[in-house]
Amino acid sequence: MRSQWESLLKNLGEWQGSFTRISPQGEILEDTPSVVSLEGLNNNQTIRQTIRLAQENEKAFEYSSLGRSVLFFENGAFSQGSTQLGPFSEFGAELGLIWQNRRLRLVQLFDKNLQLDKLTLIREHLAGTQPVQRPPLTVDDLLGEWQGEAVTIYPDWRSPQTNSTKMQLQLDGAGRLTQSLTFGERTITSTATVKDSIIHFNQDPQKQIQVLLLPDGASATSLLKLQLRQPLFLEVGWLIQPDLRQRMIRSYDDKGEWVTLTLVTEHRVNK
């Protein structure tokens, strides 16, 4: 099995793209060209990371170990962020997916009142390769039955777990979306309203979940307001090809502690 450091090395190279700031309502506020390079030094024992955003000073830093707030999958996908939810503190995480010469990263941040505050979508490709951008995601892109595999890794370094997954999404005659999600032996069914580029799951007034449909086949799933002493999760989705999708879910328990990171790779089997 590949080590965490070896998995990080899957991200080496110069990544060109943009940082897109998005409001909690899905409105694009700003799009800034970016170049992020990760260079291996001392036979890849040290990483030098450089971030260049248009009209901002270059930021560079080096590191030779990884903190407890970050985990990598073997393909280089990763998440870093808060390890604990607490009162009156800012909270958030970055979820990063990687596919061939492309990366898609999402940063979700909550304010001190635990309200969803800021999102940043980062779309990148390796320098010297052709960027392939997909259109903004639509509900129609997601309809049908998806089957796949979920790999779950843990901040306490226990062995990864693999489960089969199935997701079915259908629109009814009134335009409401029904989602049936099977993970291993467990199935959860829920319904949502769809308005423009927002899917809103609102059966539980205490737990209002929205999915923002974003550029390049991306989606951002989050609670609009976090609750202390309640489990929570952050999720990014990426429609890489019309019938291939990845999702990453960073989950916290009812004590607000980060407990799992799951990468789902799924294929549409019928529409």
Buried (B, 14 or more C-beta within 10 A) or exposed (E): EBEBBEBBBBBBBBBBBBBBBBEBEBEEEEBBEBBBBBBBEEEBEEBEBBBBBEEEEEEEEEEEEBEEBBBBBBBBBBBBBBBEBEEEEEBBBBBBBBBEBBBBBBBBBBBEEBEBBBBBBBBBBBEEEEEEEBEBBEBEBBBBBBBBEBBBBBBEEEEBEEBEBBBBBEEEEEEEBEBBBBBEEEEEEBEBEBEEBBBBBBEEEEBEBBBBBBBBBBBBBBBBBBBEEBEBBBBBBBBBEEBBBBBBBBBBBEEBEBBBBBBBBBEBEEE
